[in-house]
Amino acid sequence: MADIKLYGYSTSPYVRKVGCCLYYKQLPFEFVPVNPVDNSQIKFTGQTQVPVLQIDDEWRLDSTPLALWLDELFPELPLFGQSPEEREEILAVDKWISDSLILSGFKMVYETPMNARLRATAWRLANIVSSQTPLPDEIRNAWPQLLKTAQFIKHMVRCADTSESAREMRDRVGLELFQHFRGGPFFAGRAEPSLLDFAIFPQLVFGYMVGSEDELAIAKVPELREWIDRMTKLLPENPLLVPDFMIIHSLKQGVGEEFAA
Ligand SMILES: N[C@@H](CCC(=O)N[C@@H](CS)C(=O)NCC(=O)O)C(=O)O
């Protein structure tokens, strides 16, 4: 049995993506929370980016290459389909997930002028981080500002297309998300789950499950509500790498029942 350690913070979409891949593949692993302020837990890597995945004596970076590595070492329950063509198709949509779906959230944080909602969300995130790697009060208090000025967020947003506002991007991404579902049952119209589902799922349900959103907006779309139900059967009740006591809404008893007709 391999010794697997996932290093990161649960507020990172890329860390949760790798976490969900490990859960789906039923590979026991240790989640090692990393303090995003001092990164002491990943000093051994000589850099600051998460997720870091360590398998026995080797560590690597970058969520998609990490998922490819997992498939190479543990081919059962593949994340990239059965053929090179399927893998290419999955990689293309995975690029959309990073460049559009995930980026759109960061762009919102970066471009929205500071307001009550942004502060409340940022403090909730600081609480979650602090529950796993305790942060001093002054850092928690400053989290809304720290998020807005984080170098890696600034870098990601500035590298992207700047002609589109954060709101325009959010609306476009909402439409494209549904197009990429292609009628399901899993993303890209696939019969079996793939990396795409494990990258998208934790991103879409995170805010609702940790209580920074009151509703699960996507559950209003019947096809996506059914997809969420399908996904919850493949993953543990809390697949988000946050402590259980931080979960406000569980998805287990039939998600979005309040949205059903
Ligand atoms: N392409 C990488 C992106 C990872 C990434 O941007 N991680 C962020 C957290 S969401 C990070 O570690 N930022 C701090 C840094 O890069 O120093 C992946 O897919 O894993």
The ligand as an ORCA input file, in Angstrom:
! r2SCAN-3c Opt
* xyz 0 1
  N      -1.852     25.027    -11.941
  C      -1.840     24.768    -10.525
  C      -2.370     25.997     -9.788
  C      -2.241     25.852     -8.284
  C      -2.465     27.183     -7.581
  O      -2.651     28.235     -8.188
  N      -2.441     27.111     -6.243
  C      -2.619     28.293     -5.430
  C      -3.709     28.079     -4.404
  S      -5.303     28.071     -5.146
  C      -1.315     28.535     -4.673
  O      -0.663     27.626     -4.231
  N      -0.948     29.828     -4.529
  C       0.170     30.247     -3.754
  C       1.440     30.293     -4.552
  O       1.428     29.935     -5.751
  O       2.446     30.671     -3.960
  C      -2.649     23.501    -10.220
  O      -3.508     23.142    -11.057
  O      -2.405     22.856     -9.189
*
